[in-house]
Amino acid sequence: MANDASAVFDTLSPAVSRGSLADPFTPSADSTLWRKNFLLGAATASYQIEGAVNEDGRLPSIWDTFSAIPGKVLAGDTGAVACDHYHRWEADVEMLASLGLEGYRLSIAWPRVMDAAGVPNRKGLDFYKRLLNRLKEKGITTFVTLYHWDLPQHLEDRGGWLNRDTAYRFADYADLMSRELAGTVDAWATLNEPWCSAYLGYGNGHHAPGLANDRFATQAMHHLLLAHGLAVPVLRANDPASQKGIVANIGRGTPNSDSAADQRAAHLFEVQHNAWILDPLLKGSYPQDLFELWPGTEPLVLDGDMQTISAPLDFLGINYYFRTNVASDGAHGFRDVPLEGVERTQMGWEVYPDGLRDLLTGFKKTYRNLPPIYITENGMASDDQVTDGHVEDTQRISFLKRHLAAVDQAIKAGVDIRGYFLWSLMDNFEWAFGYERRFGVVHVDYSTQKRTIKRSAELVEKFLKERKAKA
Ligand code: FCB
């Protein structure tokens, strides 16, 4: 990759990252991240790590179905084995604790814990009970996502998120989980990234269940947000001590030129990626510009839905990865105009930490009732190799440092940000990209399931130790 990025990497030779020169990760002395109460953790998701898809009564999910269709996932990969975490969870928790990580964000596989009639599956529930109890024993703060995309296939067979009934089934599931797990969960997130579920799942078909229709996307989004809104009071009633929130992915859109048309295109990009989710949650209404972009796609909204959806949150989880440079498409919308000569990751995503800072400070202005924020995912994929038992993930170290600096800047600008979770604890099944894209701070050899701590994780551990020592 001959671009600006090489200049950054050249300054971070392997010798540097082995610690012989200045530490390339540790935040600057004046960073707010030295505050002991800023939670630093790592995140995973059930389908991406668990494997054991046919064990202990787990039912099929839409991702089992989708990944079995040739051409949907790179190299025909599926989550059937993944990181085999279902069997290796004890060692994985030890690894998490040994890195000194203070928080762990995981998700529950809905198809593992109840059947089509809503009858609880004890074996599935026991897995999560054991896992959460162990995390509690280790003093690790737990963030549990109820829905990180693995919808039971039997619900998809009845329309999935296009069927309003799925929102009520989700509330039943939230009821079961919060009754069973109350006391072991510090924070519940109802959904992970409804944008991806609605748009990639029902709007362009890149994700399960693979449908492609804008009208479907807006209706699926409405039912997802309704599911969230119905679940929040249930979680509050069953587990009052925990925090309740939702996780949204956000995208930065920048205009390719100063022209009014391109400025408008960048605005519409952010409406489609951010306001589509955040406006209903925080303002109780959909952004009307969305329907300028996608005319005639207004979802069916029943009386009271928007009040249900906009119930107050204890926290908002934010996932941030990259920015998109856009221009007007000459009609109602925008088109991507990839920038040349910028640093990119293995995903091809541009590394753009300022986008995180600018979006967060922008949200503070736009949403007067913005809840406290946790960065629930941030990280990058690289083609990491194990050499002599080590992984020198130089670009990731630099990426994390720069994004944590952006978080610090947003905090200093007045945004209430309480924590940050690395995506991901370990390499895993990266959805439509299968196992080729490695996002972990721990390397996984899928042929042996051997975990190797990458250099990035060692440096995070070192920082956390130093922070603890200072406290
Ligand atoms: C997010 C997902 C997460 C992971 C990262 C790279 O959109 O929430 O599961 O795949 O992207």
Boltz pocket constraint, residues with backbone or C-beta under 6 A from the ligand:
constraints:
  - pocket:
      binder: B
      contacts: [[A, 45], [A, 48], [A, 192], [A, 193], [A, 196], [A, 249], [A, 319], [A, 377], [A, 423], [A, 429], [A, 430], [A, 431], [A, 439]]
      max_distance: 6.0
